[in-house]
Amino acid sequence: MAALFPRWRFILVDSRDMKRITELKRSTSRSLAVKNNISGKVDWTYPLRDEFSLDIVPFQTGVLAERFNWRATVARRLNDLPGEVWDPIWSGYNLTINEDITGDTMQINTVGWLQRLERRITRKTFNWTSIDDAIIIRDLLQHAYGADTAAWLTNSSSEEWNSGITTYATQDGFTIRWPDAMNPNVPTYMKWGGPQPNEGVGGATDYVPQVRTTTVGKYVNILPEIERIIALENGCDVYVHPVTRELTAHRRYRRDCNQVDVAFNWGPQNLSQLNRGIEGDRAVNYFLAQGDASVFGQYKDDVASMQAVGPLEEVASLSSVKNENVLLAYAGAEVLVRKNGVITYGITPFTYTSENSVPEPFVDYRQGDQIYVSAVYEPRNSIFRQAARVFGINVSIDDNSGNERLGQLVLAP
């Protein structure tokens, strides 16, 4: 059997319910960025005078990116079953459109559903005391679609508004409205999917709560507050399913992919490019974390680093944090990770096919996973199976074949 290359297709969908409008077969210049805890994006080009160009509009329509699963397709054929298997990898809504009328093209930027919370605000002040961070994120998400209003009328099994309801009154008297026929029936596309194992729904690792004491004020944007909670020491990860649009929380959205080795000048030699960045300007050996005025700030230092290079000091203001243990943990994590500067790896594997030794992205590993990096390049770089986490996967798609070209993976130890 000839080597199989992974292919992609973009589906134009109705943002209300993910109903498929058409496959965007005439889309070109397609690139996809899938990132952990970040909305991600798709950039693509489309003919301005195509019959479906009128359906490409901000917010109301979006894109579902699907990847051909050759292994599952071969298994179907071996069992005399027809059809191909396509895995949903990412989805989002169209946001910006640049129309080149003389060139008969339109360039579209499509962003992930999580980005929708950047344009939603709180309408009351929240105070949480010793509450799991996933529940804090749940509260903010549900606040965005009215779960804490007196008029809350939902299907309790799915945490959605009942069919036919498209408005609710907020605490400050304003009436929120959203389109008919939303699925899930909430005003911001996503519904809460609960805390889940690291591996995802159905995984083997129990979810481990991490309690926080924090405040979110009235009339502030919701997405930055979720990002702040995630950024705290041992903060949870979030993931939005590309089809159901359920937002789930995980202590770490991560699988330990012990079978995934990427290497330069060693072993499988499946990397076309490898670089290591050492950001000395971000090194710190004394870190002071200041919280709410009701608690004392907490610091952590590294004596050995100070004796080697002198003091490298930094202060962070976490004004909504009211727990000294959280402040101490935050300071300790910053010093632990940054005492030698911030180290990142950039790797670009060779193009995957069914016959080479390159791990298959989105199958053998995905964003958030832990893989293993090796390199022999003396005297400065000799790395053997350094565990590193994949924070982002960038893909460009060939206009003619639909095959993927993997860009640089963003890794950190």
Secondary structure as UniProt FT lines:
FT   STRAND          7..14
FT   TURN            15..17
FT   STRAND          20..23
FT   TURN            25..26
FT   STRAND          28..35
FT   TURN            36..37
FT   STRAND          41..47
FT   TURN            48..49
FT   TURN            51..52
FT   HELIX           53..55
FT   TURN            58..60
FT   STRAND          61..68
FT   HELIX           70..78
FT   TURN            79..80
FT   STRAND          86..100
FT   TURN            101..104
FT   STRAND          105..112
FT   HELIX           113..119
FT   STRAND          126..132
FT   HELIX           133..144
FT   TURN            145..148
FT   TURN            150..151
FT   STRAND          154..155
FT   TURN            156..159
FT   STRAND          160..161
FT   TURN            163..164
FT   STRAND          167..169
FT   TURN            171..172
FT   STRAND          175..177
FT   TURN            180..181
FT   TURN            187..188
FT   STRAND          191..195
FT   TURN            198..199
FT   TURN            201..202
FT   STRAND          211..216
FT   TURN            218..219
FT   HELIX           222..231
FT   TURN            233..234
FT   STRAND          237..240
FT   TURN            242..244
FT   STRAND          246..250
FT   STRAND          256..264
FT   TURN            267..268
FT   STRAND          271..279
FT   HELIX           280..282
FT   STRAND          286..290
FT   TURN            293..294
FT   STRAND          298..301
FT   HELIX           303..309
FT   STRAND          313..317
FT   TURN            319..320
FT   HELIX           324..338
FT   TURN            339..340
FT   STRAND          342..349
FT   TURN            354..355
FT   TURN            362..364
FT   TURN            367..368
FT   STRAND          370..377
FT   TURN            378..380
FT   STRAND          381..397
FT   TURN            399..401
FT   STRAND          403..406
FT   STRAND          409..412
//
